[in-house]
Amino acid sequence: MGKKIELPEVEPVHLKPFHGIRPGAIILCGLAGAVLLLFFIICMLPGILSNGSYVSFDINTRNTAVYMDGKYLGSTEGSVYFVPSGHHEFSFSILGADAGSAEISIPDQLFFTLFHHRITPIEYAIGYSGEIERAVTENAAREAARWSRILSYTESYHYPPIFTPFAENAVTLGFSDVSDPLLYMAMHITSDEMENDFRESLKILDNAGIPYSSDALRTIIAVLDGNAPEAPAKEAIAIEPPVYDSGLFTYSPASFVMGNTASVSYPESKDRFVKAETGEFSIAADPVSEYEYALFVAENPYWAKSNKDTLIADGMADGNYLSDVTLSTSVRSGLPIRSISWHAADAYCRWLSEKTGMNIVLPSEAEWTLAAYSASEKLYTSSLLSIDNDNTAPKAMMGQLWEFTSTSFIPLAHFVPEDAERLASLYPYDDAVVKGGSWINTPDMVDADTSGAMDRSACSVYAGFRIGVR
């Protein structure tokens, strides 16, 4: 065991008071100040620096956009936005239609904004207006036509509800009757997803007591249920020989059944047997030629190939416009015009109507089909050239080029043809029916009853048109 060492006594150190304040109090105050500073930096400074609040919108309608002080903020559905504090004007728009505005003061959120964003709800009730009803209806009709082109969906490619948002807006805003738009939309059901959406919308409308039913809609529902009405019988018809004069064949009024199937399943049902009625009409012996279209373009430079970018921007054509055609008014090219859109063909008809004083139109599907029946003995035209000196019926109805008609392509139109024709004039959002096949098709692929469809702005080297007169 070692020897115990005695340490010398040391005088204790005493901190001197600072201005009369004991050191312990100074340390305690310093610690308290540090805690307060930390609290300020973490819990208050972010709120002071941000100078605003997070807001959400509790709006009673779907498809609603919000603007703050005249600038677009976003959708009101399920979104949270940071808004500077102060007085702001929030204005609302449903699919482009003015839905009113509100002046709202947004407070500062001072405490704990670093850890938690308190959301200030903004409530606003949108009321009915005719402008809003038109916007909601037009959008629903347009979307139904667009999404009907998709026949199946995958986990990565989803169907966006169309019918139910329309029904919810109709109920919220108090639409008095939705029978026409709902029927138009229902005629575009081409998938299980669209059908399920449609049936959910009926429940919403039923619960609210908004009228929507009609004989035509009940027919469409029967088709969806597998209880479609029986198709009319296809029978041979006796066509009165058309009268030929100055490049036009004129047909007497007729009633007949067109189509080539009794199927109720889409897409086969697009060619389902249907009763067709035509009044007196005329149709051109030949499709519109390159030379004839060149004369039109010479007087209407908007449709010139050099103006293609503008046509595309306006939705009148696509990048294939006149892609393989050189127009000339000095060379009388008899080749049929092609690589033009339905819009271009329609513009040509309107121009020629003004020039001639006649009612020049694109023939309807029924008119075109009747004319094709009358030319059934003629061979399928397997090139762009058509040599035909027979003036008993129009030339190159089958083959050469697919031809635009004035008829809108609506998937289930053949089940309710009269209503489809009526509603197509109210909602012009569908593709155009094309008929006759082209030179790359064969008679076993396409016949006079076959209906195709083309986007109205699409241009194809395999599509052209001929005029009709009513």
Helices and strands as residue ranges (DSSP letters): H 23-39, I 40-44, H 45-50, E 52-59, E 64-68, E 71-75, E 80-84, E 86-94, E 97-106, E 119-124, H 130-147, H 163-173, H 179-186, H 192-208, H 215-224, E 243-245, E 248-251, E 254-258, G 268-271, E 274-278, E 281-284, H 290-299, G 301-303, G 305-307, H 308-313, H 342-356, E 360-361, H 365-374, E 402-409, G 413-415, H 417-426, E 431-435, E 451-454, E 463-464, E 468-469
